[in-house]
Amino acid sequence: MELKDTLIETLGMEIVSLEKGRVVATMPVDKRTRQPFGLLHGGASVALAETVASIGAFELCDKETESVAGLEINANHIRAKKDGIVTAVATVLHQGRTTMVWDIKITDENDKLICTSRCTMAVIKRK
């Protein structure tokens, strides 16, 4: 999977761990990911959440005949973050033939919850 020249690279995301049904990634809270008031942008958190869910879902599908795409995502922004690093942990809640549902928790360096998200992924047959 090519991550160069993507939003993943632009926002400084790094995949820390990738296993069947679980993905861990980090993202800095810096000028690339802050909103104008100096806090972690909610959209950056959602981008991180969908990234780990997408990578995790792709890891579970048949890469020769299937692909995945985000179908729906929601997020609750629990705590503000001004700087440092956030870590997203995505775990699969449901793995079906045509959809998957992922739970994503984004925490700070002190394991405080920053954002919680749920992402539904579509499993698409390649033509």
TIKEVO-825182 format. One record per residue: residue in one letter; x, y, z of N, C-alpha, C in turn. Coordinates in Angstrom, 1 decimal, always signed. Layout:
<nodes>
node residuo A&npx X&npy Y&npz Z&capx X&capy Y&capz Z&cpx X&cpy Y&cpz Z
...
</nodes>
This chain:
<nodes>
node residuo M&npx +0.8&npy -1.2&npz +0.0&capx +0.0&capy +0.0&capz +0.0&cpx +0.9&cpy +1.2&cpz +0.0
node residuo E&npx +0.7&npy +2.1&npz -1.0&capx +1.5&capy +3.3&capz -1.1&cpx +1.0&cpy +4.4&cpz -0.3
node residuo L&npx +1.7&npy +4.9&npz +0.7&capx +1.3&capy +6.0&capz +1.6&cpx +1.9&cpy +7.3&cpz +1.2
node residuo K&npx +3.0&npy +7.3&npz +0.4&capx +3.6&capy +8.5&capz +0.0&cpx +2.7&cpy +9.4&cpz -0.9
node residuo D&npx +2.8&npy +10.7&npz -0.8&capx +2.0&capy +11.6&capz -1.5&cpx +0.5&cpy +11.4&cpz -1.3
node residuo T&npx +0.1&npy +11.1&npz -0.1&capx -1.3&capy +11.0&capz +0.3&cpx -1.6&cpy +11.9&cpz +1.5
node residuo L&npx -2.8&npy +11.9&npz +1.9&capx -3.2&capy +12.7&capz +3.1&cpx -2.5&cpy +12.1&cpz +4.3
node residuo I&npx -2.3&npy +10.8&npz +4.3&capx -1.6&capy +10.1&capz +5.4&cpx -0.2&cpy +10.8&cpz +5.6
node residuo E&npx +0.6&npy +10.9&npz +4.6&capx +1.9&capy +11.6&capz +4.6&cpx +1.8&cpy +13.0&cpz +5.0
node residuo T&npx +0.8&npy +13.7&npz +4.4&capx +0.7&capy +15.2&capz +4.6&cpx +0.4&cpy +15.5&cpz +6.0
node residuo L&npx -0.4&npy +14.7&npz +6.7&capx -0.8&capy +14.9&capz +8.1&cpx +0.2&cpy +14.3&cpz +9.1
node residuo G&npx +1.2&npy +13.6&npz +8.6&capx +2.3&capy +13.0&capz +9.4&cpx +1.8&cpy +11.8&cpz +10.2
node residuo M&npx +0.8&npy +11.1&npz +9.6&capx +0.4&capy +9.8&capz +10.3&cpx +1.4&cpy +8.7&cpz +10.1
node residuo E&npx +1.6&npy +7.9&npz +11.1&capx +2.5&capy +6.8&capz +11.0&cpx +1.8&cpy +5.5&cpz +11.5
node residuo I&npx +1.8&npy +4.5&npz +10.7&capx +1.2&capy +3.2&capz +11.1&cpx +2.2&cpy +2.5&cpz +12.1
node residuo V&npx +1.8&npy +2.2&npz +13.3&capx +2.6&capy +1.7&capz +14.3&cpx +2.5&cpy +0.2&cpz +14.4
node residuo S&npx +1.3&npy -0.3&npz +14.2&capx +1.0&capy -1.7&capz +14.3&cpx -0.2&cpy -2.1&cpz +13.4
node residuo L&npx +0.0&npy -3.2&npz +12.7&capx -1.1&capy -3.7&capz +11.8&cpx -1.2&cpy -5.2&cpz +11.9
node residuo E&npx -2.3&npy -5.6&npz +12.4&capx -2.6&capy -7.0&capz +12.5&cpx -4.1&cpy -7.2&cpz +12.1
node residuo K&npx -4.5&npy -8.5&npz +11.9&capx -5.8&capy -8.8&capz +11.5&cpx -6.8&cpy -8.3&cpz +12.6
node residuo G&npx -7.7&npy -7.3&npz +12.2&capx -8.7&capy -6.8&capz +13.1&cpx -8.3&cpy -5.7&cpz +14.0
node residuo R&npx -7.0&npy -5.2&npz +13.9&capx -6.5&capy -4.2&capz +14.8&cpx -5.4&cpy -3.4&cpz +14.1
node residuo V&npx -5.6&npy -2.0&npz +14.2&capx -4.6&capy -1.1&capz +13.6&cpx -4.3&cpy +0.0&cpz +14.6
node residuo V&npx -3.0&npy +0.3&npz +14.8&capx -2.6&capy +1.4&capz +15.6&cpx -1.8&cpy +2.4&cpz +14.8
node residuo A&npx -2.1&npy +3.7&npz +14.9&capx -1.3&capy +4.7&capz +14.2&cpx -1.2&cpy +6.0&cpz +15.0
node residuo T&npx -0.2&npy +6.8&npz +14.7&capx +0.0&capy +8.0&capz +15.5&cpx -0.1&cpy +9.2&cpz +14.5
node residuo M&npx -0.4&npy +10.4&npz +15.0&capx -0.4&capy +11.6&capz +14.2&cpx +0.0&cpy +12.8&cpz +15.1
node residuo P&npx +0.9&npy +13.6&npz +14.6&capx +1.3&capy +14.8&capz +15.5&cpx +0.2&cpy +15.8&cpz +15.5
node residuo V&npx +0.2&npy +16.6&npz +16.6&capx -0.7&capy +17.7&capz +16.7&cpx +0.3&cpy +18.9&cpz +16.5
node residuo D&npx +0.3&npy +19.4&npz +15.3&capx +1.2&capy +20.5&capz +14.9&cpx +0.5&cpy +21.4&cpz +13.9
node residuo K&npx +1.2&npy +22.3&npz +13.2&capx +0.6&capy +23.2&capz +12.3&cpx -0.2&cpy +22.6&cpz +11.1
node residuo R&npx +0.1&npy +21.3&npz +10.8&capx -0.6&capy +20.6&capz +9.8&cpx -2.0&cpy +20.1&cpz +10.3
node residuo T&npx -2.2&npy +19.9&npz +11.6&capx -3.4&capy +19.3&capz +12.1&cpx -4.2&cpy +20.1&cpz +13.0
node residuo R&npx -3.7&npy +21.4&npz +13.3&capx -4.5&capy +22.3&capz +14.1&cpx -5.5&cpy +23.1&cpz +13.4
node residuo Q&npx -6.5&npy +23.5&npz +14.1&capx -7.5&capy +24.5&capz +13.5&cpx -7.0&cpy +25.9&cpz +13.9
node residuo P&npx -7.6&npy +27.0&npz +13.4&capx -7.1&capy +28.3&capz +13.6&cpx -7.0&cpy +28.7&cpz +15.1
node residuo F&npx -7.7&npy +28.1&npz +16.0&capx -7.7&capy +28.4&capz +17.4&cpx -6.6&cpy +27.7&cpz +18.1
node residuo G&npx -5.7&npy +26.9&npz +17.4&capx -4.6&capy +26.3&capz +18.0&cpx -4.8&cpy +24.9&cpz +18.6
node residuo L&npx -6.0&npy +24.3&npz +18.3&capx -6.4&capy +23.0&capz +18.8&cpx -6.4&cpy +22.0&cpz +17.7
node residuo L&npx -6.2&npy +20.7&npz +18.1&capx -6.3&capy +19.6&capz +17.1&cpx -7.7&cpy +19.8&cpz +16.3
node residuo H&npx -7.6&npy +19.8&npz +15.0&capx -8.8&capy +20.0&capz +14.2&cpx -9.6&cpy +18.7&cpz +14.2
node residuo G&npx -10.9&npy +18.8&npz +14.4&capx -11.8&capy +17.6&capz +14.4&cpx -11.7&cpy +16.8&cpz +13.1
node residuo G&npx -11.5&npy +17.5&npz +12.0&capx -11.4&capy +16.9&capz +10.7&cpx -10.1&cpy +16.0&cpz +10.6
node residuo A&npx -9.0&npy +16.5&npz +11.3&capx -7.8&capy +15.7&capz +11.3&cpx -8.0&cpy +14.4&cpz +12.1
node residuo S&npx -8.7&npy +14.5&npz +13.2&capx -9.0&capy +13.3&capz +14.0&cpx -9.9&cpy +12.3&cpz +13.2
node residuo V&npx -10.9&npy +12.9&npz +12.5&capx -11.7&capy +12.0&capz +11.6&cpx -10.9&cpy +11.4&cpz +10.5
node residuo A&npx -10.0&npy +12.2&npz +9.9&capx -9.1&capy +11.6&capz +8.9&cpx -8.2&cpy +10.5&cpz +9.4
node residuo L&npx -7.7&npy +10.7&npz +10.6&capx -6.9&capy +9.6&capz +11.3&cpx -7.8&cpy +8.4&cpz +11.5
node residuo A&npx -9.0&npy +8.6&npz +12.0&capx -9.9&capy +7.5&capz +12.3&cpx -10.3&cpy +6.7&cpz +11.1
node residuo E&npx -10.6&npy +7.4&npz +10.0&capx -11.0&capy +6.7&capz +8.8&cpx -9.8&cpy +6.0&cpz +8.1
node residuo T&npx -8.6&npy +6.6&npz +8.3&capx -7.4&capy +6.0&capz +7.8&cpx -7.1&cpy +4.6&cpz +8.4
node residuo V&npx -7.2&npy +4.6&npz +9.8&capx -6.9&capy +3.3&capz +10.4&cpx -8.0&cpy +2.3&cpz +10.2
node residuo A&npx -9.3&npy +2.7&npz +10.1&capx -10.4&capy +1.8&capz +9.7&cpx -10.2&cpy +1.2&cpz +8.3
node residuo S&npx -9.8&npy +2.1&npz +7.4&capx -9.6&capy +1.7&capz +6.0&cpx -8.5&cpy +0.7&cpz +5.8
node residuo I&npx -7.4&npy +1.0&npz +6.5&capx -6.2&capy +0.1&capz +6.4&cpx -6.5&cpy -1.2&cpz +7.0
node residuo G&npx -7.2&npy -1.2&npz +8.1&capx -7.6&capy -2.4&capz +8.8&cpx -8.6&cpy -3.3&cpz +8.0
node residuo A&npx -9.6&npy -2.6&npz +7.4&capx -10.5&capy -3.3&capz +6.5&cpx -9.9&cpy -3.9&cpz +5.3
node residuo F&npx -9.0&npy -3.2&npz +4.7&capx -8.3&capy -3.7&capz +3.5&cpx -7.4&cpy -4.9&cpz +3.9
node residuo E&npx -6.9&npy -4.9&npz +5.1&capx -6.1&capy -6.0&capz +5.5&cpx -6.9&cpy -7.3&cpz +5.7
node residuo L&npx -8.2&npy -7.1&npz +6.0&capx -9.1&capy -8.3&capz +6.1&cpx -9.8&cpy -8.8&cpz +4.9
node residuo C&npx -9.7&npy -8.0&npz +3.8&capx -10.4&capy -8.4&capz +2.6&cpx -9.4&cpy -9.2&cpz +1.6
node residuo D&npx -10.0&npy -9.8&npz +0.6&capx -9.2&capy -10.5&capz -0.4&cpx -8.6&cpy -9.4&cpz -1.3
node residuo K&npx -7.3&npy -9.1&npz -1.2&capx -6.7&capy -8.0&capz -1.9&cpx -6.7&cpy -8.2&cpz -3.5
node residuo E&npx -6.8&npy -9.5&npz -3.9&capx -6.9&capy -9.7&capz -5.4&cpx -8.2&cpy -9.4&cpz -6.0
node residuo T&npx -9.3&npy -9.6&npz -5.2&capx -10.6&capy -9.4&capz -5.8&cpx -11.5&cpy -8.3&cpz -5.1
node residuo E&npx -11.0&npy -7.7&npz -4.0&capx -11.8&capy -6.8&capz -3.3&cpx -11.0&cpy -5.5&cpz -2.9
node residuo S&npx -11.8&npy -4.5&npz -2.7&capx -11.2&capy -3.3&capz -2.1&cpx -12.2&cpy -2.7&cpz -1.1
node residuo V&npx -11.8&npy -1.6&npz -0.4&capx -12.7&capy -1.1&capz +0.6&cpx -12.9&cpy +0.4&cpz +0.4
node residuo A&npx -14.0&npy +1.0&npz +0.9&capx -14.2&capy +2.4&capz +0.9&cpx -15.0&cpy +2.8&cpz +2.1
node residuo G&npx -14.8&npy +4.0&npz +2.6&capx -15.6&capy +4.5&capz +3.7&cpx -17.0&cpy +4.7&cpz +3.3
node residuo L&npx -17.9&npy +4.2&npz +4.1&capx -19.3&capy +4.3&capz +3.8&cpx -20.0&cpy +5.3&cpz +4.8
node residuo E&npx -19.5&npy +5.3&npz +6.0&capx -20.1&capy +6.3&capz +7.0&cpx -19.1&cpy +6.4&cpz +8.2
node residuo I&npx -19.0&npy +7.6&npz +8.7&capx -18.1&capy +7.8&capz +9.9&cpx -18.8&cpy +8.8&cpz +10.8
node residuo N&npx -18.7&npy +8.5&npz +12.1&capx -19.1&capy +9.5&capz +13.1&cpx -18.0&cpy +9.7&cpz +14.1
node residuo A&npx -18.0&npy +10.8&npz +14.8&capx -16.9&capy +11.1&capz +15.8&cpx -17.5&cpy +11.9&cpz +16.9
node residuo N&npx -17.0&npy +11.6&npz +18.1&capx -17.3&capy +12.5&capz +19.3&cpx -15.9&cpy +13.0&cpz +19.7
node residuo H&npx -15.8&npy +14.3&npz +19.7&capx -14.5&capy +15.0&capz +20.2&cpx -14.7&cpy +15.2&cpz +21.6
node residuo I&npx -13.9&npy +14.5&npz +22.4&capx -14.1&capy +14.5&capz +23.9&cpx -13.2&cpy +15.5&cpz +24.6
node residuo R&npx -12.0&npy +15.7&npz +24.1&capx -11.0&capy +16.5&capz +24.8&cpx -10.2&cpy +17.3&cpz +23.8
node residuo A&npx -9.9&npy +18.5&npz +24.1&capx -9.0&capy +19.4&capz +23.2&cpx -7.5&cpy +18.9&cpz +23.4
node residuo K&npx -6.8&npy +19.2&npz +22.4&capx -5.3&capy +18.8&capz +22.4&cpx -4.6&cpy +19.9&cpz +21.6
node residuo K&npx -3.6&npy +20.5&npz +22.2&capx -2.8&capy +21.6&capz +21.6&cpx -1.6&cpy +21.2&cpz +20.9
node residuo D&npx -0.9&npy +20.2&npz +21.4&capx +0.4&capy +19.8&capz +20.8&cpx +0.7&cpy +18.4&cpz +21.2
node residuo G&npx +1.7&npy +17.8&npz +20.7&capx +2.1&capy +16.5&capz +21.1&cpx +1.7&cpy +15.5&cpz +20.0
node residuo I&npx +1.4&npy +14.3&npz +20.4&capx +1.0&capy +13.2&capz +19.5&cpx -0.2&cpy +12.5&cpz +20.0
node residuo V&npx -1.1&npy +12.2&npz +19.0&capx -2.3&capy +11.4&capz +19.4&cpx -2.1&cpy +10.0&cpz +18.7
node residuo T&npx -2.7&npy +9.0&npz +19.4&capx -2.6&capy +7.6&capz +18.9&cpx -4.0&cpy +7.1&cpz +18.7
node residuo A&npx -4.3&npy +6.5&npz +17.5&capx -5.5&capy +5.9&capz +17.2&cpx -5.4&cpy +4.4&cpz +17.2
node residuo V&npx -6.4&npy +3.7&npz +17.9&capx -6.4&capy +2.3&capz +17.9&cpx -7.8&cpy +1.9&cpz +17.3
node residuo A&npx -7.7&npy +1.2&npz +16.2&capx -9.0&capy +0.7&capz +15.5&cpx -9.1&cpy -0.8&cpz +15.7
node residuo T&npx -10.3&npy -1.2&npz +16.1&capx -10.6&capy -2.6&capz +16.2&cpx -11.9&cpy -2.9&cpz +15.4
node residuo V&npx -11.9&npy -4.1&npz +14.8&capx -13.1&capy -4.4&capz +14.0&cpx -14.2&cpy -4.9&cpz +15.0
node residuo L&npx -15.4&npy -4.4&npz +14.8&capx -16.6&capy -4.8&capz +15.5&cpx -17.4&cpy -5.8&cpz +14.8
node residuo H&npx -17.5&npy -5.6&npz +13.4&capx -18.3&capy -6.5&capz +12.6&cpx -17.5&cpy -6.7&cpz +11.3
node residuo Q&npx -17.4&npy -7.9&npz +10.9&capx -16.7&capy -8.2&capz +9.6&cpx -17.7&cpy -9.1&cpz +8.8
node residuo G&npx -18.4&npy -8.4&npz +7.8&capx -19.3&capy -9.1&capz +7.0&cpx -18.8&cpy -9.2&cpz +5.6
node residuo R&npx -19.6&npy -9.8&npz +4.7&capx -19.2&capy -10.0&capz +3.3&cpx -19.1&cpy -8.6&cpz +2.6
node residuo T&npx -20.1&npy -7.7&npz +2.9&capx -20.1&capy -6.5&capz +2.1&cpx -19.9&cpy -5.2&cpz +3.0
node residuo T&npx -19.9&npy -5.3&npz +4.3&capx -19.5&capy -4.2&capz +5.1&cpx -18.7&cpy -4.7&cpz +6.3
node residuo M&npx -18.0&npy -3.7&npz +6.9&capx -17.3&capy -3.9&capz +8.2&cpx -17.6&cpy -2.7&cpz +9.0
node residuo V&npx -17.6&npy -2.9&npz +10.3&capx -17.8&capy -1.7&capz +11.3&cpx -16.5&cpy -1.7&cpz +12.2
node residuo W&npx -15.9&npy -0.6&npz +12.3&capx -14.7&capy -0.4&capz +13.1&cpx -14.9&cpy +0.6&cpz +14.2
node residuo D&npx -14.4&npy +0.3&npz +15.4&capx -14.4&capy +1.2&capz +16.5&cpx -13.0&cpy +1.8&cpz +16.6
node residuo I&npx -12.9&npy +3.1&npz +16.7&capx -11.6&capy +3.8&capz +16.8&cpx -11.6&cpy +4.7&cpz +18.1
node residuo K&npx -10.5&npy +4.6&npz +18.8&capx -10.3&capy +5.4&capz +20.0&cpx -9.0&cpy +6.2&cpz +19.8
node residuo I&npx -9.1&npy +7.5&npz +19.9&capx -7.9&capy +8.3&capz +19.7&cpx -7.5&cpy +8.9&cpz +21.1
node residuo T&npx -6.3&npy +8.6&npz +21.6&capx -5.9&capy +9.1&capz +22.9&cpx -4.6&cpy +9.9&cpz +22.8
node residuo D&npx -4.3&npy +10.6&npz +23.9&capx -3.0&capy +11.4&capz +23.9&cpx -1.9&cpy +10.5&cpz +24.6
node residuo E&npx -0.8&npy +11.2&npz +24.9&capx +0.3&capy +10.5&capz +25.5&cpx +0.1&cpy +10.0&cpz +26.9
node residuo N&npx -0.9&npy +10.6&npz +27.5&capx -1.3&capy +10.1&capz +28.9&cpx -2.5&cpy +9.2&cpz +28.9
node residuo D&npx -2.8&npy +8.6&npz +27.7&capx -3.9&capy +7.7&capz +27.5&cpx -5.3&cpy +8.3&cpz +27.8
node residuo K&npx -5.4&npy +9.7&npz +27.7&capx -6.6&capy +10.4&capz +27.9&cpx -7.4&cpy +10.3&cpz +26.5
node residuo L&npx -8.7&npy +10.1&npz +26.6&capx -9.5&capy +10.0&capz +25.4&cpx -9.7&cpy +11.3&cpz +24.7
node residuo I&npx -9.3&npy +11.5&npz +23.5&capx -9.4&capy +12.7&capz +22.7&cpx -10.6&cpy +12.6&cpz +21.8
node residuo C&npx -10.8&npy +11.5&npz +21.2&capx -11.9&capy +11.3&capz +20.2&cpx -12.3&cpy +9.8&cpz +20.2
node residuo T&npx -13.6&npy +9.6&npz +20.0&capx -14.0&capy +8.2&capz +19.8&cpx -14.8&cpy +8.2&cpz +18.5
node residuo S&npx -14.7&npy +7.2&npz +17.7&capx -15.3&capy +7.2&capz +16.3&cpx -15.7&cpy +5.8&cpz +16.0
node residuo R&npx -16.7&npy +5.7&npz +15.1&capx -17.1&capy +4.5&capz +14.5&cpx -17.2&cpy +4.7&cpz +13.0
node residuo C&npx -16.6&npy +3.7&npz +12.3&capx -16.5&capy +3.9&capz +10.8&cpx -17.1&cpy +2.6&cpz +10.2
node residuo T&npx -18.0&npy +2.8&npz +9.2&capx -18.5&capy +1.6&capz +8.5&cpx -17.8&cpy +1.6&cpz +7.1
node residuo M&npx -17.2&npy +0.5&npz +6.8&capx -16.5&capy +0.4&capz +5.5&cpx -17.3&cpy -0.5&cpz +4.6
node residuo A&npx -17.4&npy -0.2&npz +3.3&capx -18.0&capy -1.0&capz +2.3&cpx -16.9&cpy -1.9&cpz +1.7
node residuo V&npx -17.2&npy -3.2&npz +1.5&capx -16.3&capy -4.1&capz +0.8&cpx -16.7&cpy -4.2&cpz -0.6
node residuo I&npx -15.9&npy -3.8&npz -1.5&capx -16.2&capy -3.6&capz -3.0&cpx -15.5&cpy -4.7&cpz -3.8
node residuo K&npx -16.3&npy -5.3&npz -4.7&capx -15.7&capy -6.3&capz -5.6&cpx -14.9&cpy -5.5&cpz -6.7
node residuo R&npx -13.7&npy -5.9&npz -7.0&capx -12.9&capy -5.2&capz -8.0&cpx -13.4&cpy -5.8&cpz -9.4
node residuo K&npx -13.4&npy -4.9&npz -10.4&capx -13.8&capy -5.4&capz -11.7&cpx -12.6&cpy -5.8&cpz -12.6
</nodes>
